Amino acid sequence: QPAARYDLTVPGITAKGRLAALQAGQEGPVGDHAEAVLADIARTYRYEALGQQAAQAYAERRMRHGDYVAALAMADASAGPPGADHSGASVDAALAARILRILLVEPGKALPAPADRVALYWRYQGYATPGVSGDDIRLGAARLMLAERLPDAALTVLKQLADVTAAKPDVVLLRA
């Protein structure tokens, strides 16, 4: 806390970010203030370790509150410059992939509507790691697309699966 008072210095900003990350788990005004501080640090220092740590803490808080859209947007904003390869190289790219898994692979009870989840996949599909490691996200998206009566889109996604995954009997049936 004393170091965070010197927020115009690198150690002060670092302390402020770490303190906000600790306070982000609280509810009420303290947690809300911490969230605002994390968002500010994440945007200002987005391509540096300090900003990425703040982005992770912010995204974790948003996920706890069921706001997966804001969590994905923050992970995307700090994963690298626009047009960068988001195939899991950065911590924030891995965070975005984890959020997509929550939305598409291990759906819980308090998720956005299926159509919104499909839209989120289309927007952030670059975070579905290439190859077998991202096939679970693509399969979840394809199943959701079929449930939403989007068979052409589902087929396009199924064609992107790795050969090992595409050869599994349940995937062959799904594709048929």
C-alpha positions in Angstrom: 0.0 0.0 0.0 2.7 2.5 0.7 4.4 1.8 -2.6 1.2 2.2 -4.5 1.0 5.8 -3.3 3.8 6.7 -5.7 1.8 5.9 -8.8 4.0 8.1 -11.1 6.9 5.7 -10.7 7.4 2.2 -12.1 7.5 0.5 -8.7 4.4 2.5 -7.6 2.4 1.5 -10.7 3.5 -2.1 -10.2 2.4 -2.0 -6.6 -0.9 -0.3 -7.6 -1.6 -3.1 -10.1 -0.8 -5.9 -7.6 -2.8 -4.3 -4.9 -5.8 -3.9 -7.3 -5.4 -7.6 -8.3 -5.7 -8.6 -4.6 -8.7 -6.4 -4.0 -10.5 -7.5 -7.2 -11.8 -10.5 -5.4 -13.8 -8.3 -3.0 -17.3 -7.2 -3.7 -18.7 -3.7 -3.4 -16.9 -0.4 -3.8 -13.4 -1.8 -3.1 -13.7 -4.5 -5.8 -15.3 -2.0 -8.2 -12.5 0.5 -7.7 -9.9 -2.3 -8.1 -11.6 -3.4 -11.4 -11.3 0.2 -12.7 -7.7 0.4 -11.8 -7.0 -3.0 -13.4 -8.8 -1.9 -16.6 -6.8 1.3 -16.7 -3.4 -0.4 -16.2 -4.3 -3.2 -18.7 -5.1 -0.7 -21.4 -2.2 1.6 -20.7 0.4 -1.1 -20.5 -1.3 -3.7 -22.7 1.8 -5.2 -24.4 3.9 -5.3 -21.2 3.9 -7.9 -18.4 2.3 -5.4 -16.0 -0.6 -4.8 -18.3 -1.1 -8.4 -19.1 -1.2 -9.3 -15.4 -3.8 -6.6 -14.9 -5.8 -7.8 -17.9 -5.8 -11.3 -16.4 -7.0 -10.1 -13.0 -9.7 -8.0 -14.7 -10.8 -10.9 -16.9 -11.0 -13.2 -13.9 -13.2 -10.7 -12.1 -15.5 -10.3 -15.1 -15.8 -14.1 -15.4 -16.7 -14.4 -11.8 -19.5 -11.9 -12.5 -20.6 -13.8 -15.6 -19.5 -11.1 -18.0 -17.6 -13.3 -20.5 -17.9 -10.7 -23.3 -15.9 -8.1 -21.3 -13.4 -10.8 -20.2 -12.8 -11.9 -23.8 -12.5 -8.3 -25.0 -9.9 -7.5 -22.4 -7.9 -10.7 -23.1 -8.1 -9.9 -26.8 -6.9 -6.3 -26.3 -3.9 -7.3 -24.3 -2.9 -10.4 -26.3 -1.0 -8.4 -28.8 -1.3 -5.9 -31.6 -4.2 -6.2 -34.1 -3.4 -8.8 -36.7 -0.9 -10.7 -34.5 -1.0 -14.5 -34.4 -3.2 -15.4 -31.4 -2.4 -19.1 -31.4 -1.7 -19.3 -27.7 1.8 -17.8 -27.6 0.9 -15.2 -24.9 -0.7 -15.6 -21.5 -3.6 -13.5 -22.7 -4.2 -15.6 -25.7 -4.3 -18.7 -23.4 -6.8 -16.8 -21.2 -9.0 -16.1 -24.2 -8.9 -19.7 -25.2 -9.9 -20.7 -21.7 -12.9 -18.4 -21.8 -13.9 -19.8 -25.2 -13.7 -23.3 -23.6 -16.0 -22.2 -20.8 -18.5 -20.8 -23.3 -18.4 -23.7 -25.8 -17.0 -26.8 -24.2 -18.0 -26.8 -20.6 -21.1 -24.7 -20.6 -22.6 -23.8 -17.3 -25.9 -22.3 -16.3 -25.2 -18.6 -16.5 -23.9 -18.2 -20.0 -24.9 -15.8 -22.8 -27.6 -17.0 -25.2 -26.5 -19.6 -27.8 -26.6 -17.1 -30.7 -24.4 -14.8 -28.7 -21.9 -17.6 -28.0 -21.7 -18.4 -31.7 -21.1 -14.8 -32.4 -18.3 -14.7 -29.8 -16.7 -17.8 -31.4 -16.7 -16.1 -34.8 -15.2 -13.0 -33.4 -12.5 -14.7 -31.3 -12.0 -18.0 -33.2 -8.3 -17.1 -33.7 -7.7 -18.0 -30.1 -8.8 -21.6 -30.7 -5.3 -23.0 -30.7 -4.4 -24.7 -34.1 -4.4 -28.5 -34.1 -5.6 -31.0 -31.6 -5.3 -28.6 -28.6 -8.0 -26.3 -30.0 -10.2 -28.9 -31.5 -12.4 -29.0 -28.4 -13.3 -25.4 -28.9 -14.0 -25.9 -32.6 -16.2 -29.0 -31.8 -18.1 -27.1 -29.2 -18.7 -24.3 -31.6 -19.8 -26.7 -34.3 -22.3 -28.4 -32.0 -23.7 -25.1 -30.9 -24.0 -24.0 -34.6 -25.9 -27.2 -35.4 -28.2 -26.5 -32.4 -28.7 -23.0 -33.8 -29.6 -24.4 -37.3 -26.4 -23.2 -38.9 -25.2 -26.4 -40.6 -23.0 -24.8 -43.3 -21.1 -22.8 -40.7 -20.8 -26.0 -38.5 -19.4 -27.9 -41.5 -16.9 -25.2 -42.2 -15.7 -25.4 -38.6 -15.6 -29.2 -38.6 -13.4 -29.1 -41.7 -10.8 -27.2 -39.7 -10.3 -30.1 -37.2 -7.0 -31.9 -37.0 -7.0 -35.3 -38.8 -6.7 -37.2 -35.5 -9.8 -35.5 -34.1 -11.8 -35.7 -37.4 -11.3 -39.5 -37.5 -13.0 -40.1 -34.2 -16.4 -41.9 -34.6 -18.5 -39.3 -32.9 -16.9 -36.5 -35.0 -17.4 -38.5 -38.2 -21.1 -38.9 -37.2 -21.4 -35.2 -36.3 -19.9 -34.2 -39.7 -22.2 -36.5 -41.6 
